[in-house]
Amino acid sequence: MPRKRLAPGVLPLSQLDVAISFYDMAADHPSESFEQITKRLLPHGFGRSKTAAAFEHEARRMFNLAR
C-alpha cells in the first residue's frame, strides 16, 4: 500500500505541537534569538523530512508572533 502524502502546508500534530512551543519559549525567554530557542527545543535541528521547511516556517511564525 503506498504511503499517504501530506497536503502542502499541513504539518503532523507532533510537529505542530513543537511549533507552538516556540511561542511559549519566545515569551519565556525574550532575549534569546530564534536560533538559540531552536537549539533549546530541537538540538538536532528541523530534520530532513518532507515537511521540514513548512515546520521551520511555522516555528518562525510562532516565534515572531510572540515577539
C-alpha positions as CSV (number, residue, x, y, z in Angstrom):
1,M,0.0,0.0,0.0
2,P,1.5,3.4,-1.0
3,R,2.2,5.9,1.7
4,K,-0.3,8.7,2.0
5,R,1.2,12.1,1.1
6,L,0.6,15.2,3.2
7,A,-1.1,18.1,1.6
8,P,1.1,21.1,1.1
9,G,1.4,23.2,4.3
10,V,-0.1,20.6,6.5
11,L,2.1,19.5,9.5
12,P,1.7,16.4,11.6
13,L,0.3,17.1,15.1
14,S,3.6,16.3,16.7
15,Q,5.4,19.0,14.7
16,L,2.6,21.4,15.2
17,D,2.9,21.0,19.0
18,V,6.6,21.7,18.8
19,A,6.0,24.8,16.6
20,I,3.5,26.1,19.3
21,S,6.2,25.5,21.9
22,F,8.3,28.1,20.0
23,Y,5.7,30.7,21.0
24,D,5.9,29.7,24.7
25,M,9.7,29.7,24.7
26,A,9.9,33.1,22.9
27,A,7.6,34.6,25.5
28,D,9.6,33.0,28.4
29,H,13.0,33.9,27.1
30,P,12.6,37.3,25.3
31,S,16.3,37.9,25.0
32,E,17.0,34.7,23.0
33,S,17.1,34.6,19.3
34,F,15.2,32.1,17.1
35,E,18.4,30.1,16.6
36,Q,19.0,29.8,20.4
37,I,15.5,28.7,21.0
38,T,15.7,26.2,18.2
39,K,18.8,24.7,19.8
40,R,16.9,24.6,23.1
41,L,13.9,22.8,21.7
42,L,15.4,20.8,18.8
43,P,19.0,20.0,19.5
44,H,19.3,18.1,16.2
45,G,17.5,20.8,14.1
46,F,14.4,20.6,12.0
47,G,15.5,17.4,10.2
48,R,15.3,16.4,6.5
49,S,11.7,15.3,6.2
50,K,9.3,16.4,3.5
51,T,7.7,18.8,6.0
52,A,10.9,20.3,7.4
53,A,10.6,23.5,5.5
54,A,7.0,24.0,6.5
55,F,7.9,23.0,10.1
56,E,10.6,25.7,10.3
57,H,8.3,28.3,8.7
58,E,5.6,27.6,11.2
59,A,8.0,27.7,14.1
60,R,9.4,31.0,12.9
61,R,5.9,32.4,12.5
62,M,5.1,31.4,16.1
63,F,8.3,32.9,17.3
64,N,7.6,36.2,15.6
65,L,4.0,36.2,16.9
66,A,5.3,36.1,20.5
67,R,7.6,39.0,19.8
